[in-house]
Amino acid sequence: MEPMTSSNTVVLSSETAESPDYGSVAIPSKPPTEFTYHERRADLLQQIHDLGTPDAINQTEAADRYGVSQQQISKDLDRIGESVRERITDRDRRTLATDAVLRRAVKGLLAEGEYRKAAKTELDRAEWIREEHEAEEFARRLDRLERADDGGSK
């Protein structure tokens, strides 16, 4: 399947377009062998975040923990990767997440009386906004050039 693109999103397959955000799935307190595949993948994603790399997951041990095959764990890791990639390549979501984190950082720093650090973070946010605006303008210009080129070559 060819990648589909729009100004904000790159979708690599029809499956990734519908991938859930495993980072937002609640991990239940029931035994891991009773997890749904969404819960298992959310738990695996949490482990990856805690360990810092998916390579630190022992697939055989994970399979035993969840009562599934090692091949299923491998498939789970692939699906988690697709889900994460979808969220990273979606410019709108990435922008929303970045803005939320920066705003929260400023709020937290102010609450802690770290005014200079809060000001620096807000200046960094302003620079990030400027860079995002410039990137969008560059993308619009490139789009116009590509359309003009397509029209001229026909």
N, C-alpha and C positions, 0 to 999 in steps of 0.2 A: 504494500500500500504506500502511495506517495504521501509525504508530509503535507498537511494542509496548513496554511498560514493566514494570519490576519494581522492587523497592526499591533495587537496586544498579545496574541497567543500563538505558540507553535504547538500543534497537536501531531504526535507521531503515529498514532493509530486510533482506531475507533474505541479500543479498549481504554486507552489512557484518557480519552475525553470524558470517560465516566468513572475514573478511578476515585475512590473515596479518599478523603484526607485522613489517613490513619493516625495522624498526630492529634486529631480531635475526637477520636473514638475513646470512650471511657474504658479503662481496663478494670474488669470486675474482680471481686474478691473471691470468686469461686475457684475450684481447682483448674489449672491450665488445661487439663484434658477435656474440660467441658466448655472451653472457649469456642465461640464461633470463629470462622476464619478472619472476620474483621477484627475481632478482639485479639486473636493470636497475632495478626500482623501489627496491630497497635502495640502490643507487648514487645514484639520483636523490634519495632521502631524505637521504642523507649530504651531497650537494651543497647541498640546501636548508638543512640544519643549518649547514653551513660558510658559506653565503652569507647566511643569516639570513632569507630569504624565497623562496617559490617563484617570485615574479615575476622574480627574477634569473636564472632558467633560460631560456636562449634555446632555444625548442623546436625550431627548425630545426637549430641546431647540435647539439642533443642527438639529434635524429633521425639526423643524419649519423654521429654518434659510435657509435650503437648499431645502425645499419643498418636502421632502421625508419622509418615515416612520421611526419610531424609530428602527424597525428591520433592515432597510437598513443601518442606522448609525452603529448599532451593527456589521453588516456584514462588513461595511467599516473598522471599527476598527480591526476586525479580519484580513482582507486583508492587512492592514497597518502593523500589527504585523508580518505577514508572510513575507512581503517584507523586513522589517527591519531585521528579523531573518536571511533571506537568505544572506543579505549583511554582517551581523556580522559573520556568520559561513564560509563565503568565505574568506579563509586566504589570497589570493592574493589581493582582494579588501581591506581588513582590513589593510594589510601591506602598500599598496599604499596610503591609506588615512592617516595612522599614519605617514608615511614618509613625505607626503606633509605638514601635519600640523607642524611637527617638523622643517622642512626646512623653512616654512613660519614664525614660531616663531623666529628662529635664525635671519632670514632676518629682521624682524620687530624690534627685540631687537637691532641689529646692527644699524639700521636706527635711533633709539632713543638714541643711544650712550650708551646703556646698555651692555657694552662689557663683563663684568663678568657674567651677567645673560645669555648672548648669549653663552659664553664658557661653562657654566654649562649645558645649554640645549643641546649643541652639544655633550658634554660628556654623557649626558643621552641618546641621540640618538645612540651614539656608543655602549653603554651598551645594549640598546634595540636591535640593530643589532646583537650583540654577542648572546643575549638570543634567538633571532629568529633563528640564525644559529644552536645553540645547540638544539633547539626544532626540527628543520628539521632533524638534524643528529639523534636525538633520535627516531623520527618517521621512518626514514629509517632503523635503527637497529631493531626496533620493527617489521617492515614489513618483514625484512629478517628472524627474529625469527619465525614469524607466518607462513611464507612460508615453512621454514624448518620443523616446527611442522606439518603442513598440509601434507607435503611430507612423513614424517616419520610415520604418523598414518594410511596411506592408505595401 
